[in-house]
Amino acid sequence: MVFFPVFLSVVFVVRNQSEHIEKILSEAAAGIAGLVSDYEFIIVDNASDDDSIAVLKGLTTEKGHPNLQVYALIKEVDDDTASWVGLENALGDFVAVIDPLVDDIAFLPAMLDKAVSGADVVFAKNEQKAAQSLGYRGAYAVFNWLYKWFNNIHLAEEAPQYRVLTKRVINFILQHPQPSMTYRHLPATGGFARVKLTYSATPKISHTKHLGESIDRGMRLLVSTTRLPMRLVTVLSLFGAIANVLYSIYVVAVGFLKSDVAPGWISLSLQQSGMFFLISLVLLVLGEYILHMTSLSSEGPLYHVGQEFTSARMTRREKLNIEESAPATLHGAAIHAEQAP
């Protein structure tokens, strides 16, 4: 079995899994204990309404599982936000995020091997999907198409939720104002060295996701991670303003060139085009202002140092050694002179 001399943190997000959580931890410990030199399990309970909290408290006693941290949320949140709760509290050099009901922890050694070899981000995609309703699958396909159109990345294919991240990636995400939102896509779009693996494993339990909550989450992802929807609004506003100006010119031209114009048509048309022109300008200014405010509140750091190297030889230190050794030599000579007869 391959052994990695690293500290690994494993994040599990669970909800109402009191009957399975002990088995999940036992299987994970059996596979990871001999894989790395040190590890920790981070359980994020996503506001369970069964007896999961009592079970988890029992698992953290002296007779329970070692290296276990539990974070119980008081309100149910989406999976990405719950995962980030574990990520920002992880202490390991590498952090794995696993859905214990869908992802196969037996594939973790292959992912960790890529991470230790130099990849900052390792994604793993399960070719077998959990059963979902037709409406959910349709909405999911539409969301991924829109997201790829806006951000040039297919989240389901290029940034699956089963992943291993290095500490530098987590530190980079922490510098963003909304890390729980950018955590999903940033490892794939931040310029880090990444690897995507595929495997095939039957999901342990099929848990149905709610379509309404998924749509709300998808809309927030689209709005918060790209400015293209609002940019589209400003472009349409500019187009409306120009179109109304051209229509006003057309109305004036008709008034001068034709004599059989219905009474009041010119004044009414100019009034309507003028009002729509003003409305388009207002929308344009508001759209640009919202874009500016969004960029100030959601943009991340201007730069991030991915790697850092230092010369083995520093002339500054060599000079410093000479300056430090000279007083010691003079002091020793003075002592020798005092002791001489």
Secondary structure, 3 states (H helix, E strand, C coil): CCCEEEEEEEEEEECCCCCCHHHHHHHHHHHHCCCEEEEEEEEEECCCCCCHHHHHHHHCCCCCCCCEEEEECCCCCCHHHHHHHHHHCCCCCEEEEECCCCCCHHHHHHHHHHHHCCCCEEEEEECCCCCCCHHHHHHHHHHHHHHHHHHCCCHHHHCCCCEEEEHHHHHHHHCCCCHHHHCCCHHHHCCCCEEEEEECCCCCCCCCCCHHHHHHHHHHHHHHHCCHHHHHHHHHHHHHHHHHHHHHHHHHHHHHHCCCCCCCHHHHHHHHHHHHHHHHHHHHHHHHHHHHHHHHHHCCCCCCCCCCCCCCCCHHHHHHHHHHHHHHHHHHHHHHHHHCC
